[in-house]
């Protein structure tokens, strides 16, 4: 696998073990019971606060997946009981293996009818994401206000009820004033600021008096996407700076759908973010995997698009994605915190002959096929996975 910077060592992301999907699923089910124990937060983790002058580095992992799109196929993947546990079973070790894990949720947890018409999903999907190991959902995206402020509010409430946090949208002025456009999470004594912005909302404009509801990258967010909202972005970054975090990560819903091009305004946004203290940008929206760049000297990482983690997968290039793992290290000698490497796991959206949808780790699924596992994928899907793996390597390298 081609990588930028130092390769991280994360056993949860190892591709060397050639095990069958059934065996992996069994291990996941046994480990799921211990999920809360495996992912304690902040000061509850062993070693919190013991990082300066000890000579021992503190290392944590920030994991991010791509878009979860609310469509008819995605909703029906849970069956009549909206049980999505099997969908995420094979990627659960990756998602739950992060000290903090984020996804972009492109839809609303709102009312029936569920599906593409209103981009509304049942609350069971939120519960499934949490059970799979997700901590934070980016909600600043094209579907933030599909169902108006009521839909936005219901979405934020559902995410909170499931035991996760949302970032990038705020149902009330009081909520925005409380969070100021970002979250602070502490893991092993390392304070991480997470913010999220969207380029727009499918041409919709925010209702008058509700301009605070969504973090926006552009002033002309409902039309041309040419006027970058420097003041709006900087106001959030300045509020983050006052909190003096160790690392700042921006989740950006940007770029163009089904397009590999990086626009001039994206380049401008990168500069604003870098100047404002952002250490990593994690992108979504294009539905394709795009390039990842890591500057070892500065410690800044930019993943332009992780692709669709869960969507319809009907268009070529949208049925595979990557889950990104950023390694964040506090030096035991100096106390300095920086991103020190990254890795990624290629993911494939697999649909069985019965219509059941599963997200599979490509390398492990290919190994299972090669070893004639009893529940191996079809020859056609194996060939598609092989092609997807080649395309992912090419796209990540730009």
C-alpha positions in Angstrom: 0.0 0.0 0.0 1.4 3.4 -0.9 1.4 5.8 2.0 2.5 9.4 2.8 4.7 9.9 5.8 5.4 7.3 8.4 3.3 4.1 8.4 1.4 3.7 11.6 1.2 0.5 13.5 -2.4 -0.3 14.4 -3.2 -4.0 14.8 -6.9 -3.2 14.2 -6.0 -2.1 10.6 -3.6 -4.9 9.7 -4.3 -6.5 6.4 -1.9 -9.4 6.8 -4.2 -11.8 8.6 -6.0 -13.9 6.0 -9.2 -14.9 7.9 -12.6 -15.8 6.7 -15.5 -13.3 7.0 -17.4 -15.7 9.2 -14.5 -16.0 11.7 -14.1 -12.2 11.7 -17.8 -11.8 12.4 -17.7 -14.2 15.3 -14.8 -12.3 16.8 -16.6 -9.0 16.4 -19.7 -10.3 18.1 -17.6 -11.5 21.1 -15.8 -8.2 21.2 -18.9 -6.0 20.9 -19.9 -6.8 24.5 -16.7 -5.1 25.6 -17.1 -2.1 23.4 -17.7 0.4 26.3 -14.7 -1.0 28.1 -12.5 -0.8 25.1 -13.4 2.8 24.4 -13.3 4.7 27.7 -13.1 8.5 27.3 -10.7 11.2 28.4 -9.3 11.0 31.9 -10.9 7.5 32.4 -8.1 6.1 30.1 -5.0 4.7 31.8 -2.1 7.1 31.7 -4.2 10.3 31.3 -2.1 13.2 32.3 1.2 11.3 32.5 2.7 12.5 29.2 5.3 15.2 29.8 8.8 14.3 31.0 8.2 10.6 31.3 10.0 9.7 28.1 7.0 7.7 27.0 4.9 8.9 24.0 1.2 8.9 24.2 -0.4 7.7 21.0 -4.1 7.8 20.0 -6.0 7.1 16.8 -8.6 9.3 15.2 -10.7 7.3 12.7 -13.0 8.6 10.0 -15.3 7.0 7.5 -17.0 8.6 4.5 -20.6 9.4 3.7 -23.6 7.5 5.0 -26.3 8.5 2.5 -30.0 8.1 3.4 -31.6 6.5 0.3 -34.3 3.9 -0.2 -31.7 1.1 -0.5 -29.9 2.2 2.6 -33.1 2.3 4.7 -34.2 -1.1 3.3 -30.8 -2.6 4.2 -32.1 -2.9 7.8 -35.1 -5.0 6.7 -38.6 -4.6 8.1 -37.3 -4.2 11.7 -34.6 -1.7 10.7 -31.9 -3.9 12.1 -28.6 -2.7 10.6 -26.2 -4.7 12.8 -25.1 -7.0 9.9 -24.4 -4.1 7.6 -21.6 -2.8 9.9 -20.5 -6.2 11.3 -17.3 -6.5 9.3 -16.1 -2.9 9.7 -16.9 -2.8 13.4 -13.3 -3.6 14.5 -12.1 -0.6 12.5 -14.7 1.9 13.7 -14.6 0.7 17.3 -10.8 0.6 17.2 -10.5 4.4 17.0 -10.1 6.4 20.2 -12.5 8.8 18.4 -14.5 7.8 15.4 -16.4 10.1 13.0 -18.7 9.6 9.9 -20.6 12.0 7.7 -24.3 11.4 8.1 -26.0 12.8 5.0 -29.7 12.8 5.9 -32.1 13.4 8.8 -33.3 11.2 11.6 -36.8 12.4 11.3 -40.3 11.1 10.6 -41.8 8.5 8.2 -41.9 7.8 5.4 -38.2 6.9 5.5 -36.0 6.9 2.4 -34.8 9.2 -0.4 -37.9 11.3 -0.8 -37.3 13.1 2.6 -33.8 11.8 3.2 -35.2 10.6 6.5 -33.9 7.5 8.4 -35.1 5.6 11.4 -33.5 6.1 14.8 -32.4 2.4 14.7 -29.7 3.4 12.1 -28.3 5.9 14.7 -28.2 3.1 17.3 -26.5 0.8 14.9 -23.8 3.4 14.1 -23.1 3.9 17.8 -23.0 0.1 18.4 -20.5 -0.1 15.5 -18.2 2.3 17.4 -19.0 5.7 16.0 -18.6 8.6 18.4 -19.4 11.7 16.3 -21.5 12.4 13.3 -20.9 15.3 10.9 -24.3 16.8 10.1 -23.1 19.9 8.2 -23.8 18.6 4.6 -26.2 18.7 1.7 -29.1 17.3 3.7 -28.8 19.4 6.9 -32.1 21.2 6.4 -33.9 18.8 4.0 -36.8 18.7 6.5 -36.3 22.2 7.8 -35.3 23.3 11.2 -37.6 20.6 12.7 -35.7 17.9 10.8 -32.4 19.3 11.9 -33.5 19.5 15.5 -34.8 15.9 15.4 -31.6 14.7 13.9 -29.4 16.3 16.6 -31.7 14.9 19.3 -31.6 11.4 17.8 -27.8 11.4 17.6 -27.6 12.5 21.2 -30.1 9.9 22.3 -28.0 7.2 20.6 -25.0 8.2 22.7 -23.1 10.1 20.0 -22.4 13.8 19.3 -23.2 15.8 16.2 -21.0 18.6 14.8 -21.6 21.3 12.3 -25.3 21.9 12.9 -27.2 23.6 15.8 -31.0 23.5 16.3 -31.2 26.7 18.4 -29.2 29.8 18.9 -28.5 28.8 22.4 -27.1 25.5 21.2 -24.8 27.3 18.7 -23.6 29.8 21.4 -22.9 26.8 23.7 -20.7 24.9 21.2 -19.6 27.9 19.0 -19.3 25.6 15.9 -17.1 22.9 17.3 -16.5 20.1 19.9 -13.6 19.5 22.3 -12.9 15.9 23.2 -10.1 14.7 25.4 -8.5 11.4 25.0 -5.5 10.3 27.2 -4.8 13.9 28.1 -4.8 15.0 24.4 -7.4 17.7 23.7 -8.9 17.5 20.2 -11.1 20.1 18.6 -13.5 18.9 15.9 -15.4 21.2 13.7 -17.5 20.6 10.5 -18.5 22.8 7.5 -20.5 22.2 4.4 -20.3 23.9 1.0 -24.1 24.1 0.8 -27.4 22.4 1.3 -28.7 21.3 -2.2 -29.4 24.9 -3.1 -31.5 25.6 0.0 -31.1 28.8 1.9 -31.2 29.0 5.7 -34.5 30.4 7.0 -34.3 34.0 8.1 -33.2 34.2 11.7 -31.6 30.7 11.6 -28.3 31.6 10.0 -26.4 30.0 12.9 -27.9 26.6 12.3 -25.2 25.3 9.9 -21.5 26.0 9.5 -21.0 27.2 5.9 -17.9 27.4 3.7 -19.3 29.9 1.2 -21.3 33.1 1.2 -23.0 32.1 -2.0 -23.7 28.6 -0.6 -27.1 28.3 -2.3 -25.8 29.2 -5.8 -22.3 29.4 -7.3 -19.9 28.3 -4.5 -17.4 31.0 -5.5 -17.3 33.4 -2.5 -15.5 31.6 0.4 -16.9 32.8 3.7 -13.6 33.7 5.3 -15.1 35.6 8.2 -17.5 32.8 9.1 -14.8 30.2 8.9 -12.3 32.3 10.9 -14.8 33.1 13.6 -15.1 29.4 14.4 -11.4 28.8 14.2 -10.7 31.8 16.5 -13.2 30.4 19.0 -11.3 27.1 18.8 -8.0 28.8 19.3 -9.2 30.3 22.6 -9.7 26.8 23.9 -6.1 25.9 23.2 -6.6 22.4 21.9 -3.6 20.1 21.1 -5.0 19.2 17.7 -7.8 20.7 15.5 -9.6 18.6 12.8 -12.0 20.0 10.3 -14.6 17.7 8.7 -15.5 19.4 5.3 -18.4 18.5 3.0 -16.9 20.1 -0.1 -15.8 19.6 -3.7 -18.0 18.4 -6.6 -20.0 15.2 -6.9 -18.6 12.4 -9.1 -15.5 14.6 -9.9 -11.9 14.2 -9.0 -11.0 17.9 -9.6 -9.8 20.0 -6.6 -11.2 23.5 -7.1 -9.4 26.8 -6.6 -11.8 27.6 -3.8 -10.9 24.4 -2.1 -7.3 25.4 -2.3 -8.2 28.7 -0.7 -10.2 27.0 2.1 -7.1 24.8 2.8 -5.0 27.9 3.3 -7.5 29.5 5.5 -7.8 26.3 7.6 -4.0 25.9 7.8 -3.5 29.6 8.8 -6.2 29.2 11.4 -4.5 26.3 13.2 -6.2 23.3 11.6 -4.0 20.2 11.6 -6.2 17.9 9.5 -8.9 18.1 6.9 -11.2 15.1 6.3 -13.4 15.6 3.2 -16.7 14.1 2.0 -19.3 14.8 -0.7 -17.8 13.8 -4.0 -18.8 10.1 -3.5 -15.4 9.1 -4.9 -12.2 8.4 -3.0 -9.8 11.3 -3.6 -6.2 11.9 -2.8 -4.7 12.0 0.7 -1.7 14.2 1.4 0.5 14.2 4.5 3.3 16.7 5.2 5.6 15.0 7.7 7.4 18.3 8.4 4.3 20.3 9.4 2.2 17.3 10.5 -0.8 18.5 8.4 -3.0 15.9 6.7 -5.6 16.5 4.0 -7.9 13.7 2.8 -10.0 15.4 0.1 -12.7 12.7 0.0 -13.1 9.3 1.7 -15.9 8.3 -0.7 -19.3 6.8 0.2 -19.1 4.4 3.1 -22.8 3.4 2.7 -24.9 4.5 -0.2 -26.6 2.9 -3.2 -23.3 2.1 -5.0 -25.0 2.3 -8.4 -22.4 4.4 -10.1 -18.9 3.2 -10.8 -16.5 4.4 -8.1 -19.3 4.8 -5.4 -19.3 1.2 -4.2 -16.0 1.5 -2.5 -14.4 3.9 0.1 -11.7 4.1 2.7 -11.8 4.4 6.5 -8.9 6.7 7.5 -6.9 6.2 10.7 -4.8 9.2 11.8 -2.1 8.6 14.4 -1.8 11.5 16.9 1.3 11.4 19.2 2.2 13.5 22.3 6.0 13.3 22.7 6.9 12.1 26.2 10.0 14.2 26.1 8.7 17.6 24.8 4.9 17.3 25.3 4.4 18.4 21.7 1.3 16.9 20.0 1.1 16.3 16.3 -0.2 14.0 13.6 2.6 11.5 13.1 1.2 9.2 10.4 -1.9 7.6 8.9 -3.2 4.4 7.4 -6.5 3.5 5.6 -8.7 0.5 5.1 -10.3 -0.1 1.7 -14.0 -0.8 2.1 -16.5 -2.4 -0.4 -20.3 -2.2 -0.4 -21.3 -5.8 -1.0 -24.9 -6.8 -1.9 -25.7 -10.5 -1.8 -28.0 -12.3 -4.1 -30.8 -12.0 -1.5 -30.3 -8.2 -1.4 -28.5 -8.1 2.0 -26.0 -5.3 2.2 -22.7 -5.6 4.0 -19.7 -3.3 4.3 -16.6 -5.5 3.8 -12.9 -4.9 4.3 -11.6 -5.5 0.8 -8.4 -7.3 1.6 -9.9 -9.6 4.2 -12.9 -10.4 1.9 -10.5 -11.2 -1.0 -8.4 -13.4 1.3 -11.6 -15.3 2.3 -12.4 -15.9 -1.3 -8.9 -17.1 -2.1 -9.1 -19.5 0.8 -12.5 -20.8 -0.3 -14.3 -19.6 2.8 -17.8 -21.0 3.1 -19.3 -17.5 3.0 -17.0 -16.0 0.4 -18.1 -13.4 -2.0 -19.0 -14.3 -5.6 -16.3 -14.4 -8.4 -17.9 -11.3 -9.9 -17.6 -9.4 -6.6 -14.0 -10.6 -6.1 -13.1 -9.2 -9.5 -14.8 -5.9 -8.6 -13.0 -5.8 -5.3 -9.7 -6.3 -7.0 -10.4 -3.5 -9.4 -11.6 -1.3 -6.5 -8.4 -1.9 -4.6 -6.3 -0.8 -7.6 -8.5 2.3 -8.1 -8.3 3.3 -4.4 -4.5 3.1 -4.5 -4.4 5.3 -7.6 -6.9 7.8 -6.2 -5.3 8.1 -2.8 -2.0 8.9 -4.5 -3.7 11.6 -6.6 
